[in-house]
């Protein structure tokens, strides 16, 4: 029976090549003009909801049938056979444990399928192929696909499960041997288990002239493979004390040279054939943000082969500057080749195709023509047809692309590739989340103990057109500021001056106010005292609960910390959050969801609940994974402003790219008083608060891939620092708010720890 089915498929394919495809190629061959490959003829739904290039449209079948009526029976037979074949292939893919396959393939096998799958789409759930008839095939279902690479020997995927590779698009082998793993602690019904996952890989690149050479990077290390990903060598990092790697690339110059960009420190390179030389900085020519010494973040690299195969050209783009550069390798400097003229904008997914560079900006696909005689003088344009095609994919095919790979000239496998990642930049969708567009203020719980006090804050909200209030329900001293119905909460917490929830919540809801319960998580003096300090961060020298010591003043900080690795502390805070949500709060906000940072004795801090292989990231991710298993409420977290500005969670564990997968809202503290006083203080200096909040808000949104609501805390307090002494006033506060609003409509929260808001009136 299988032999008959295969024969039917072969017959169908033969007739299709003889009859169906020649007509299609003749009538609908896409024009190849400056890399713009989509035909001008498009099919549009009658209601105007979406349109597609005609050669990918399901309605193309109807047109073929009307023109080739005498071949109708034959066409139906061919399509039926093809459909049966695709269904059988899908069943095979679903049933086979492809992630565990480790079979070895010959390079020639990849050519058997090349050109038959004209469009590959990576999504949050896997890899899909769209064939020339508009059919959709599942190729890999192991997780989120971030990047697709094609070489002469294989395809490789960068995913949230590591790197996978295939030579036939059917069987995929993991390529993670030698890459660092992260240990997650899973806690279910009182039982702990450990799960090993590959650390989040930031970028992956392949040397096209030699596909056996690959490079990838995690947050704090670069890895090189010279056997197509079977094994990896750790090249270290240019900046071992600070996380923040963003992109990698490599080129034969003529030695194998690896390039890496760091969110804070810029670009460095490494000669793989002279490893004793280590990493060398390479920042000449790259633009810096005003008042900063290091270049603004480089988002990606791409390599263009020259006439001499030994001298490829390396191009780089900046994440937040709207700039593209070509590396002058001889002089070790970057030469500007493109600017969009904006002081602040996004350039991502820089890729090369023949003599064209392609890149993404927010809501746009840009292309650059590289004249061979004048490589520094570029002509640019925006490919609106490609943009519209990508935006049509979700409604047309039911999958939202995160990356794609396709041929420029329709189905010609010899034509250059369109290879784009970070496609979230092209989808400008209104945010429908409940937590979006909330503007409000924080009140200390002690200022809302009776109806008169609550009414005063309601009047303040109304007068300032605000619609949200944040209030302490577990405060900075670990005290519960409500009377819990779940009595087990008292095993680690203590009730102090509780809020009357039966009075407070109905009054807020009647006024249309969105309510947020603030819970201080890991700074918790009450829980530290329980069970002889069993849950405390421990001091390895005093053998007592650790307290941060300030050597300059000879005093201790007024902070006591519980161990962020403790699953019992997770359980306690999740139970507090669950009860507050069930009793009527609209959102739960976690503050101090981080590790301690202050104290000259920080090196003495010991975390006794940490399992082998866990780091700060995995502690916070394990906690949030546990909370998400119990809580469906909108969840927000407070982070340091610097962790929203750069891709680094080195001191705190607050890495936005990872946290955004678990929470709905991120609330950076961009307080101007807390940055270095000359940071963004160029002329006119009074605009500094606006700059910090505008740039910071957009940067956090981009780092999170627009996956969360970014709702910054706004400084409504004076701090005795040089900038505040000269400029703090009501206009200082208004400029922060205007910066947030100009960056989008996600919202903000005013912060004054004593509840005084005269400066916002």
Secondary structure as UniProt FT lines:
FT   HELIX           2..15
FT   HELIX           16..20
FT   HELIX           21..28
FT   TURN            34..35
FT   STRAND          42..44
FT   TURN            46..47
FT   STRAND          51..53
FT   HELIX           54..56
FT   TURN            58..59
FT   HELIX           60..67
FT   HELIX           69..71
FT   HELIX           72..95
FT   TURN            98..99
FT   HELIX           107..112
FT   TURN            113..116
FT   STRAND          119..122
FT   STRAND          127..130
FT   TURN            132..133
FT   STRAND          136..140
FT   STRAND          145..150
FT   STRAND          155..159
FT   TURN            160..161
FT   STRAND          162..166
FT   STRAND          173..174
FT   TURN            177..178
FT   STRAND          181..188
FT   TURN            189..190
FT   STRAND          191..198
FT   STRAND          203..206
FT   TURN            208..209
FT   TURN            211..212
FT   STRAND          214..218
FT   TURN            219..220
FT   STRAND          221..225
FT   TURN            228..229
FT   STRAND          233..236
FT   TURN            240..241
FT   STRAND          245..252
FT   STRAND          256..262
FT   TURN            263..265
FT   STRAND          266..271
FT   TURN            272..273
FT   HELIX           275..277
FT   STRAND          279..281
FT   TURN            284..285
FT   TURN            290..291
FT   STRAND          298..304
FT   TURN            309..310
FT   STRAND          313..318
FT   TURN            319..320
FT   STRAND          323..328
FT   TURN            329..332
FT   STRAND          333..339
FT   STRAND          348..353
FT   TURN            354..355
FT   STRAND          356..361
FT   TURN            362..363
FT   STRAND          364..370
FT   TURN            372..373
FT   TURN            375..376
FT   STRAND          378..382
FT   HELIX           384..397
FT   STRAND          403..407
FT   TURN            410..411
FT   TURN            413..414
FT   STRAND          417..420
FT   HELIX           423..426
FT   TURN            434..435
FT   STRAND          438..443
FT   HELIX           445..447
FT   HELIX           451..463
FT   TURN            464..465
FT   STRAND          468..474
FT   TURN            476..477
FT   STRAND          479..480
FT   HELIX           487..491
FT   STRAND          494..495
FT   HELIX           501..510
FT   TURN            511..512
FT   STRAND          514..520
FT   HELIX           525..529
FT   HELIX           530..533
FT   TURN            534..535
FT   STRAND          538..539
FT   TURN            540..543
FT   STRAND          544..545
FT   STRAND          549..550
FT   TURN            551..554
FT   STRAND          555..556
FT   STRAND          561..562
FT   TURN            564..565
FT   HELIX           567..582
FT   TURN            583..584
FT   STRAND          587..591
FT   TURN            600..601
FT   HELIX           602..604
FT   STRAND          605..606
FT   TURN            608..609
FT   TURN            612..613
FT   HELIX           616..628
FT   TURN            629..630
FT   STRAND          634..640
FT   HELIX           641..645
FT   TURN            650..652
FT   HELIX           656..659
FT   TURN            660..662
FT   STRAND          665..669
FT   HELIX           672..674
FT   TURN            677..680
FT   HELIX           685..687
FT   HELIX           688..703
FT   TURN            704..706
FT   STRAND          709..710
FT   STRAND          712..715
FT   HELIX           722..727
FT   HELIX           730..742
FT   STRAND          747..751
FT   TURN            753..754
FT   HELIX           758..760
//
